[in-house]
Amino acid sequence: MNIKEVIDRGSLFLKEISDSPKLDAQLLLCNVLNIDRVSLFLSYEKEIDDLMKAKYDALLERRRLLEPLNYIIGKREFYSNDFLVNHDVLIPRPETELIIDLAKKYINKDVKNIIDIGTGSGVIAITLKLIFPNINITASDISEDALKIAKRNAQIHKVKLDFVISDALQNIQNNFQMIVTNPPYVKSSFIEDDLSLAYEPRQALDGGESGLEVIEKILKEAKEKIDKDGLVIMEHGFDQIEGVKSIAKKYNFDYLGNTKDINDHPRVSILKWN
Ligand SMILES: C[S@@+](CC[C@H](N)C(=O)[O-])C[C@H]1O[C@@H](n2cnc3c(N)ncnc32)[C@H](O)[C@@H]1O
């Protein structure tokens, strides 16, 4: 069988479970052959040996059992860079890039220290450090295993960050001019009902019964660690804007505004501490 035939067969195999079966089939084969997609297209007529085909079939089977493609290939693109991912971290989502866009808009010369709370694979902290190499960036997470992946990603991208294991801001000593965070914000009951989330770490998703528990914990503790006029840039669920506004008010943050995702839902809010 040549590469084109193998991909067509793989794409057919994934048709029922994936919105992009052909792309999945191509990316899985790239992973097995350790080549990029352009090289794959240029090799369409080449024959594939039995060992490679067996490896490919094993990955197709994992994908058919609904394991997300990025866990199988072990990486995910974020803000045009590749990051390692494994089952200890959330697969970064496209809407999280809105945090970077908003931070870029608001970072000025007074911003010297930023913390990314719930850093997971480190995508937010590392991307900001790549764009603003002179700002000190702390990457924190409650999960030691997640921090291991964030540290590996920082090495790969050759950036130096401060890593701290912390539940929200409990172990954080410094003060910051900006807090960025994509905390867990899914309602517990929703996680149990959604099969597509089964492969991701529960701790990365679960925002408690209301979905807003970690968001509230962060804002409650943030006032001790944020400078006057400091900003919090926070991702949340598409239907949580009123909840976020009311928690912000409860802890005396000014609500400055939000950015919408491609479905026109407000997904990242910006708050100011007085
Ligand atoms: C939605 S994931 C975000 C990961 C990454 N920042 C991203 O955007 O892809 C949330 C992260 O918060 C961490 N987390 C959950 N509860 C936390 C808490 N109470 N304090 C700090 N981190 C927490 C999880 O371990 C997980 O890595």
The ligand as an ORCA input file, in Angstrom:
! r2SCAN-3c Opt
* xyz 0 1
  C      -8.121     25.031     32.059
  S      -6.536     24.427     32.528
  C      -5.524     25.645     31.754
  C      -4.167     25.158     31.334
  C      -3.388     26.163     30.472
  N      -3.200     27.414     31.173
  C      -4.112     26.396     29.164
  O      -4.703     27.471     29.011
  O      -4.095     25.520     28.294
  C      -6.528     24.854     34.219
  C      -5.241     24.574     34.992
  O      -5.426     25.039     36.335
  C      -4.900     24.119     37.242
  N      -5.646     24.288     38.498
  C      -6.823     23.734     38.870
  N      -7.200     24.175     40.084
  C      -6.235     25.032     40.484
  C      -6.039     25.812     41.670
  N      -6.926     25.788     42.655
  N      -4.929     26.553     41.747
  C      -4.008     26.571     40.746
  N      -4.138     25.859     39.616
  C      -5.237     25.121     39.481
  C      -5.069     22.772     36.584
  O      -4.146     21.826     37.100
  C      -4.854     23.118     35.107
  O      -3.510     22.948     34.735
*
